[in-house]
Amino acid sequence: VNLALDIMGGDKAPSAGIEGALDAHVQLPENTHITLVGDESIILNYVSDNLPKKFSICHAPEKITMADKASRIIKTKPDSSIVKGLKLVKQQKADAFISAGSTGAVMATALLLLGRIEGVLRPALGAYIPTNMGGKILCDVGANPEVKPYHLLQFAVMASYHLEHIEGFINPKVGLVNIGEEPNKGNELYQETYKLLGQYLPNFIGNVEGRSLLTSEARVLVCDGFVGNTVLKFAESWINIFSEEINDRIKEKVTYKIGAALMKPVFNSLKKQYDYEEHGGTPLLGVNGVCIIGHGSAGAKSIKNSIFVAKKCVEEKFVENTHKSIKKFIAEKN
């Protein structure tokens, strides 16, 4: 297995990528190789002369900035880590690409270089949501702000396959994120999608309201990218605000500090359960190659776990089996 890792992408680049790769390599078998894609001089400054045998470097000196248009990266920044890393996958020199860089740039470049899996109308981006009953996947979370009912149906099929075969949840139930539980809730898009999901997916359980996203039995939560991105960003901000508020309150009194010290094992357990760093990135669903997109603020632990996600996707033949899943679904639909 050969994995291409974007060292230059993400808020904590390049240290997070390099440290994550070094942490991962001690747990990886001998037949797993990691190509560090980024500015060679920067990478060597971090690893000096101690580059592990499992590693190689693909020099990519150009840096993508917020000013760069995502859809034109392949032309304007051909020597960037995203373009060069995805080219390794296209040329079959790497089995998967991992990046915590610009989601838009990764998506646009992956679509141009790798193309779509046959039968897939639109690739989708899911986000793994940890809960007290195990994980869920919210899909789409920003790749497709405008969709049609059949797109959402395909998102549900692809996300279900991912959750079952990569995350290990057998026959996951599907829910449609909506403003109410009744079938006639939402706009025309969501009403028509409700009918399609009910018609073609036996594991569809109906609409899921915002207050039930974490507690419903649905493990696949389907929505358009506008709704999904809003839900995801709100959840992230709420968790950060709540954590900061708890820390501030603890400092107010000595008794609070003592109580917090006694509760530390509980806090640590909860943090581990809900911390996105513990899970890593998720695959870009529907593109013709394994492409793992991590959180923009991913640290070394998240990068390490993204490497393991990529390795599992390769070993489980994620792209080939997603194609079979979509092909089977289309055949049954017709």
FENMO-V27074 format. One record per backbone hydrogen bond with DSSP energy under -0.5 kcal/mol. NH is the residue of the N-H (numbers start at 1). CO is the residue of the C=O. E is the energy in kcal/mol with one decimal. If there is no record, write none. Layout:
nh,co,e
NH,CO,E
NH,CO,E
This chain:
nh,co,e
3,1,-0.5
3,33,-3.2
4,96,-2.9
5,3,-0.6
5,35,-3.0
6,4,-0.5
6,98,-3.0
7,5,-0.7
7,37,-2.7
8,37,-0.7
11,296,-3.5
13,10,-1.3
14,7,-0.6
16,12,-2.4
18,14,-2.2
19,15,-2.9
20,16,-2.5
21,17,-2.2
22,18,-2.3
23,19,-2.5
24,20,-2.1
25,21,-2.2
26,22,-0.8
27,24,-1.9
28,24,-0.7
28,25,-0.5
32,29,-1.8
33,1,-3.4
33,31,-0.6
34,54,-2.7
35,3,-3.2
36,34,-0.7
36,56,-3.1
37,5,-3.1
37,35,-0.7
38,36,-0.7
38,58,-2.0
43,39,-2.3
44,40,-2.7
45,41,-1.4
46,42,-1.0
46,43,-0.8
47,43,-2.2
48,44,-2.3
50,47,-2.6
55,52,-1.9
56,34,-1.7
58,36,-2.7
59,57,-0.6
60,38,-2.1
62,79,-1.6
68,65,-1.3
72,69,-1.8
73,70,-1.1
75,72,-1.3
76,72,-3.1
77,73,-2.8
80,77,-1.8
81,62,-0.7
84,80,-2.5
85,81,-2.1
86,82,-2.1
87,83,-1.9
88,84,-1.4
89,85,-1.1
90,86,-2.4
91,87,-2.7
92,89,-1.4
93,88,-2.9
94,88,-1.5
95,2,-3.4
96,2,-0.9
97,290,-2.0
98,4,-2.4
99,292,-2.4
106,102,-2.5
107,103,-2.7
108,104,-2.6
109,105,-2.3
110,106,-2.6
111,107,-2.3
112,108,-1.9
113,109,-2.9
114,110,-2.5
115,110,-1.1
115,111,-0.5
117,286,-2.9
120,117,-2.5
121,119,-0.5
124,285,-2.5
126,124,-0.5
126,283,-0.6
127,138,-2.1
129,136,-3.4
130,128,-0.6
133,134,-0.6
134,131,-1.4
136,129,-1.9
137,219,-2.9
138,127,-2.7
139,137,-0.5
139,221,-2.9
140,125,-0.7
141,125,-1.7
151,148,-0.9
152,148,-1.6
153,149,-1.8
154,150,-2.1
155,151,-2.4
156,152,-2.0
157,153,-1.8
158,154,-2.7
159,155,-2.9
160,156,-2.0
161,157,-1.9
162,158,-2.3
163,159,-2.6
164,160,-2.2
165,161,-2.8
166,162,-2.2
167,162,-1.3
169,163,-2.3
170,168,-0.7
172,169,-0.7
174,203,-2.4
175,220,-3.2
176,206,-2.1
177,175,-0.6
177,222,-2.5
178,208,-2.2
185,182,-1.8
191,187,-2.2
192,188,-2.6
193,189,-2.1
194,190,-2.1
195,191,-1.5
196,192,-2.1
197,193,-3.0
198,194,-2.2
199,195,-1.8
200,196,-2.3
201,197,-2.3
202,200,-0.6
204,201,-1.7
205,174,-2.9
206,174,-0.6
207,181,-0.7
208,176,-2.9
212,209,-1.6
213,210,-1.1
216,212,-2.6
219,173,-1.9
220,173,-2.3
221,137,-2.9
221,219,-0.6
222,175,-2.8
222,220,-0.6
223,139,-2.1
225,144,-3.2
228,224,-2.6
229,225,-2.2
230,226,-1.7
231,227,-2.6
232,228,-2.5
233,229,-2.6
234,230,-2.2
235,231,-2.4
236,232,-2.3
237,233,-2.3
238,234,-2.6
239,235,-2.2
240,236,-1.9
241,237,-2.6
242,238,-2.7
243,239,-2.3
244,240,-2.3
245,241,-2.5
246,242,-2.3
247,243,-2.2
248,244,-2.3
249,245,-2.4
250,246,-2.3
251,247,-1.1
252,249,-1.6
253,249,-0.5
253,250,-0.6
257,253,-1.7
258,254,-2.3
259,255,-2.5
260,256,-2.7
261,257,-2.1
262,258,-2.0
263,259,-1.8
264,261,-0.7
266,263,-0.7
267,263,-2.4
268,264,-2.9
269,265,-2.0
270,266,-2.4
271,267,-2.7
272,268,-2.2
273,269,-1.9
274,270,-2.2
275,271,-1.4
278,275,-1.6
279,276,-1.3
280,276,-2.0
282,293,-1.8
284,291,-2.9
285,124,-2.2
285,283,-0.7
287,284,-0.9
288,115,-2.7
289,287,-1.9
290,95,-0.6
291,289,-0.6
292,97,-3.1
293,282,-2.6
293,291,-0.5
294,99,-3.2
294,292,-0.6
298,295,-2.0
303,299,-2.2
304,300,-2.6
305,301,-2.4
306,302,-2.1
307,303,-1.9
308,304,-1.5
309,305,-2.0
310,306,-2.5
311,307,-2.4
312,308,-2.3
313,309,-2.3
314,310,-2.2
315,311,-2.5
316,312,-2.6
317,314,-1.4
318,313,-2.9
321,317,-2.7
322,318,-2.1
323,319,-2.3
324,320,-2.0
325,321,-2.3
326,322,-2.6
327,323,-2.9
328,324,-2.7
329,325,-2.1
330,326,-2.7
331,327,-2.2
332,328,-2.4
333,329,-2.3
334,330,-2.0
